[in-house]
Amino acid sequence: MSGATVGAVRIVLRLEGLCVLIAASIAYSKFGLGWGTFALFFLTPDISFLGYLAGPKVSAISYNLAHSYIGAIACLAIGFLLPESAVLCAGMIWCAHIGFDRALGYGLKYSDGFSFTHLGRIGRMAVVMPTAA
């Protein structure tokens, strides 16, 4: 897959994900928010996997919307500016989730299939899904 990151750059990007996970978790703990809430909502962005029921193009879009820092950072900004603790809480959990996924090597998806990410192919037996013309 063209556009996939390889070598030392991939390692750096995965380490950055780990740093985001750690930083978001520390920030979450400093705000005194409940860890039960963190655990309950940590996997919420993975609901975007339901996009795979509609095909590879829709799935890539839904996954990437839920696993991009754009929405998470927007939540953090809104949470700080208003101040709105629920939105701030959501932003920190969302950032932690994305960092966790990136640290594991799950990058943003290409519409070629789940296995094709900006961090390289994932899975042992990556299934190639044809792209619509």
C-alpha positions as CSV (number, residue, x, y, z in Angstrom):
1,M,0.0,0.0,0.0
2,S,1.5,3.3,-1.0
3,G,1.4,6.0,1.7
4,A,2.2,3.6,4.5
5,T,4.9,4.6,6.9
6,V,7.7,2.2,7.4
7,G,11.0,1.8,9.4
8,A,12.1,4.3,12.1
9,V,9.4,6.8,11.2
10,R,6.7,4.2,12.0
11,I,8.3,3.5,15.3
12,V,8.4,7.2,16.1
13,L,4.7,7.6,15.3
14,R,3.8,4.6,17.5
15,L,5.9,6.1,20.3
16,E,4.1,9.4,19.9
17,G,0.8,7.5,20.3
18,L,2.1,6.0,23.5
19,C,3.0,9.5,24.7
20,V,-0.4,10.8,23.9
21,L,-2.0,7.9,25.8
22,I,0.2,8.6,28.9
23,A,-0.3,12.4,28.7
24,A,-4.1,12.1,28.3
25,S,-4.3,9.6,31.2
26,I,-2.2,11.8,33.5
27,A,-4.3,14.9,32.6
28,Y,-7.4,12.9,33.3
29,S,-6.1,11.9,36.7
30,K,-5.2,15.5,37.5
31,F,-8.8,16.6,36.9
32,G,-10.0,14.1,39.5
33,L,-12.5,12.5,37.1
34,G,-13.7,9.0,37.8
35,W,-11.7,6.0,36.4
36,G,-15.0,4.1,36.0
37,T,-16.1,6.8,33.5
38,F,-12.7,6.4,31.7
39,A,-13.1,2.6,31.5
40,L,-16.7,2.9,30.4
41,F,-16.0,5.3,27.5
42,F,-12.5,4.3,26.5
43,L,-13.6,2.0,23.6
44,T,-16.5,4.3,22.5
45,P,-14.6,5.4,19.3
46,D,-14.6,1.8,18.2
47,I,-18.3,2.0,17.5
48,S,-17.1,3.4,14.2
49,F,-16.3,-0.2,13.2
50,L,-20.0,-0.4,12.4
51,G,-19.1,1.5,9.2
52,Y,-17.6,-1.8,7.9
53,L,-21.2,-3.0,7.4
54,A,-21.6,-0.4,4.7
55,G,-18.4,-1.3,2.8
56,P,-14.7,-0.3,2.8
57,K,-15.2,3.4,1.7
58,V,-17.8,4.2,4.4
59,S,-15.8,2.2,6.9
60,A,-12.6,4.1,6.3
61,I,-14.5,7.4,6.6
62,S,-16.3,6.4,9.8
63,Y,-13.1,4.9,11.4
64,N,-11.0,7.9,10.5
65,L,-13.5,10.4,11.8
66,A,-13.5,8.6,15.2
67,H,-9.8,8.1,15.2
68,S,-8.5,11.5,14.2
69,Y,-7.2,13.9,16.8
70,I,-9.4,16.7,15.2
71,G,-12.5,15.9,17.1
72,A,-10.7,15.0,20.3
73,I,-8.7,18.3,20.3
74,A,-11.9,20.2,19.5
75,C,-13.5,18.6,22.6
76,L,-10.5,19.6,24.7
77,A,-10.7,23.2,23.4
78,I,-14.4,23.5,24.0
79,G,-14.1,21.9,27.4
80,F,-11.4,24.4,28.5
81,L,-13.1,27.5,27.0
82,L,-16.6,27.0,28.3
83,P,-15.6,25.3,30.8
84,E,-17.5,22.1,30.4
85,S,-16.1,19.2,32.4
86,A,-18.1,16.5,30.5
87,V,-16.7,17.7,27.1
88,L,-13.2,18.0,28.6
89,C,-13.5,14.5,30.0
90,A,-14.6,13.2,26.6
91,G,-11.7,14.9,24.9
92,M,-9.1,13.3,27.3
93,I,-10.6,9.8,27.0
94,W,-10.8,10.2,23.2
95,C,-7.2,11.3,23.0
96,A,-6.1,8.4,25.2
97,H,-8.0,5.9,23.0
98,I,-6.4,7.3,19.8
99,G,-3.0,7.2,21.4
100,F,-3.5,3.6,22.5
101,D,-4.6,2.5,19.0
102,R,-1.6,4.3,17.4
103,A,0.8,2.8,19.9
104,L,-0.5,-0.6,18.9
105,G,0.0,0.3,15.2
106,Y,-3.6,0.9,14.3
107,G,-3.4,3.9,12.1
108,L,-6.0,5.8,10.0
109,K,-7.5,3.5,7.4
110,Y,-7.4,3.5,3.6
111,S,-10.5,2.4,1.7
112,D,-8.6,-0.7,0.4
113,G,-9.6,-2.5,3.6
114,F,-9.1,-2.7,7.4
115,S,-5.6,-3.9,7.1
116,F,-4.3,-0.9,5.2
117,T,-3.4,2.0,7.5
118,H,-1.1,5.0,7.4
119,L,1.1,3.2,9.8
120,G,1.5,0.2,7.5
121,R,-0.5,-3.1,7.1
122,I,-1.8,-4.7,10.2
123,G,-2.8,-8.3,10.9
124,R,-1.2,-11.6,10.0
125,M,-3.4,-12.4,7.1
126,A,-4.4,-9.0,5.9
127,V,-7.5,-9.2,3.7
128,V,-7.5,-7.0,0.6
129,M,-10.8,-5.5,-0.2
130,P,-11.2,-4.2,-3.7
131,T,-11.9,-0.5,-4.1
132,A,-14.9,0.6,-6.0
133,A,-14.2,2.2,-9.3
